[in-house]
Amino acid sequence: MRALVQRVGEAWVVVEGAETGRIGPGILVLLGVEKGDTERDAEYLVDKCLTLRIFEDEEGRMNRSVAETGGGVLIVSQFTLCGDCRRGRRPSFAEAADLEEGRRLYEYAIGLARGRGVPVATGVFRAHMEVHLMNDGPVTLFVDSRKRL
């Protein structure tokens, strides 16, 4: 399971002209589910994203997590994070999870984040989305559950 995490001043998602999720300061998590991913991958990823110390403390050092700051989390499914661009010019998405497993693990991750007590907003699984964000910093990190050690 892969996530692109961005520290944001605000972020929101629009689907077919309607806003489906919005947060103020917090993190935008673009989430890709790969074949073979399990609940353990989702648990690792959600824990890592919510505890990354990427927010400034009183001394201006990145020393606080989104959970500590009371910020929001916007989780958006993005299977293209599973794309392989090593060969040719058209990305291969052969390693992306199938539709039902991708949806199940995406929803499982959302439930885990909500269970941690942080405000969570979402996009719409498999929809064409417009994701708007104001990247703060910019701070952008890549987290991969298969690269834990």
C-alpha positions as CSV (number, residue, x, y, z in Angstrom):
1,M,0.0,0.0,0.0
2,R,1.4,3.4,-1.0
3,A,0.6,6.9,0.2
4,L,1.6,10.3,-1.0
5,V,1.3,12.5,2.1
6,Q,1.1,16.3,1.8
7,R,1.0,18.8,4.6
8,V,-1.7,21.3,3.6
9,G,-3.2,24.6,4.8
10,E,-6.4,23.3,3.3
11,A,-7.6,20.7,0.8
12,W,-10.9,19.6,-0.7
13,V,-12.3,17.2,-3.3
14,V,-15.0,17.9,-5.9
15,V,-16.8,15.2,-7.8
16,E,-19.3,16.1,-10.6
17,G,-19.4,19.7,-9.4
18,A,-20.1,18.8,-5.7
19,E,-17.7,19.0,-2.9
20,T,-17.3,15.6,-1.1
21,G,-14.7,16.4,1.5
22,R,-12.8,19.3,2.9
23,I,-10.2,19.9,5.6
24,G,-8.4,22.9,7.0
25,P,-4.8,22.5,8.1
26,G,-3.7,18.9,8.1
27,I,-2.6,16.2,5.7
28,L,-3.8,15.1,2.3
29,V,-3.3,11.3,1.9
30,L,-3.4,10.0,-1.7
31,L,-3.8,6.3,-1.2
32,G,-3.0,3.4,-3.6
33,V,-3.7,-0.2,-2.9
34,E,-1.6,-2.9,-4.5
35,K,-2.2,-6.6,-5.2
36,G,-1.3,-8.6,-2.0
37,D,-2.0,-5.7,0.4
38,T,-3.7,-6.7,3.6
39,E,-5.2,-5.1,6.7
40,R,-1.7,-5.0,8.2
41,D,-0.5,-2.8,5.4
42,A,-3.4,-0.4,6.0
43,E,-2.7,-0.4,9.8
44,Y,0.9,0.4,9.2
45,L,0.2,3.1,6.7
46,V,-2.5,4.9,8.7
47,D,-0.4,4.8,11.8
48,K,2.6,6.1,10.0
49,C,0.7,8.9,8.3
50,L,-1.1,10.1,11.5
51,T,2.1,10.1,13.5
52,L,4.6,11.6,11.0
53,R,6.1,14.6,12.8
54,I,5.8,17.1,10.0
55,F,4.1,20.0,11.8
56,E,6.1,22.7,13.5
57,D,6.3,23.0,17.3
58,E,6.7,26.2,19.3
59,E,10.4,26.4,18.2
60,G,9.6,26.1,14.5
61,R,10.9,22.5,14.2
62,M,8.9,19.8,12.5
63,N,8.2,17.9,15.7
64,R,4.4,17.4,15.8
65,S,2.0,15.0,14.1
66,V,-1.4,15.8,12.6
67,A,-2.9,13.9,15.5
68,E,-1.1,16.2,18.0
69,T,-2.1,19.4,16.2
70,G,-5.8,18.6,15.9
71,G,-5.5,18.9,12.1
72,G,-7.7,17.1,9.6
73,V,-7.0,14.2,7.2
74,L,-8.3,14.1,3.7
75,I,-8.0,10.5,2.2
76,V,-8.3,10.2,-1.5
77,S,-8.0,6.9,-3.4
78,Q,-5.4,7.0,-6.2
79,F,-4.6,3.7,-7.9
80,T,-2.1,5.5,-10.2
81,L,0.3,5.5,-7.3
82,C,0.7,1.8,-8.1
83,G,1.7,2.6,-11.7
84,D,5.0,1.3,-13.1
85,C,6.7,3.7,-15.5
86,R,9.9,1.8,-16.0
87,R,9.1,0.5,-19.5
88,G,7.7,2.4,-22.4
89,R,5.6,5.5,-22.2
90,R,2.3,4.1,-20.9
91,P,2.3,3.3,-17.2
92,S,1.4,-0.3,-16.2
93,F,-1.2,-0.6,-13.5
94,A,-0.8,-4.4,-13.3
95,E,0.2,-4.3,-9.6
96,A,-2.9,-2.2,-8.6
97,A,-5.4,-4.2,-6.5
98,D,-8.6,-5.3,-8.2
99,L,-11.6,-3.1,-7.8
100,E,-13.3,-4.8,-4.8
101,E,-10.1,-5.4,-2.8
102,G,-9.0,-1.8,-3.5
103,R,-12.3,-0.5,-2.2
104,R,-12.3,-2.7,0.8
105,L,-8.8,-1.7,2.0
106,Y,-9.4,2.0,1.2
107,E,-12.5,1.9,3.3
108,Y,-10.7,0.0,6.0
109,A,-8.0,2.6,6.1
110,I,-10.6,5.4,6.4
111,G,-12.2,3.5,9.3
112,L,-8.8,3.2,11.1
113,A,-8.1,6.9,10.7
114,R,-11.6,7.8,12.1
115,G,-11.0,5.4,14.9
116,R,-7.9,7.4,15.9
117,G,-10.1,10.5,16.7
118,V,-8.8,12.8,13.9
119,P,-11.3,14.6,11.6
120,V,-11.4,12.6,8.4
121,A,-12.8,13.7,5.0
122,T,-12.7,11.6,1.8
123,G,-12.9,11.6,-1.9
124,V,-15.2,9.1,-3.7
125,F,-13.6,5.7,-4.6
126,R,-13.2,5.2,-8.4
127,A,-14.7,8.6,-9.2
128,H,-13.0,11.3,-11.4
129,M,-12.1,13.8,-8.8
130,E,-10.7,17.3,-8.7
131,V,-8.4,17.5,-5.7
132,H,-7.6,21.1,-4.6
133,L,-4.9,21.8,-2.1
134,M,-2.7,24.4,-0.7
135,N,0.5,22.6,0.0
136,D,2.1,23.9,3.2
137,G,5.9,24.1,3.1
138,P,5.8,22.4,0.7
139,V,6.0,19.2,2.7
140,T,5.4,16.0,0.6
141,L,6.4,12.5,1.6
142,F,6.0,9.0,0.1
143,V,5.1,6.1,2.5
144,D,5.1,2.5,1.3
145,S,4.0,-0.3,3.6
146,R,6.3,-2.7,1.8
147,K,9.3,-0.7,2.7
148,R,9.0,-0.7,6.5
149,L,12.6,-1.5,7.4
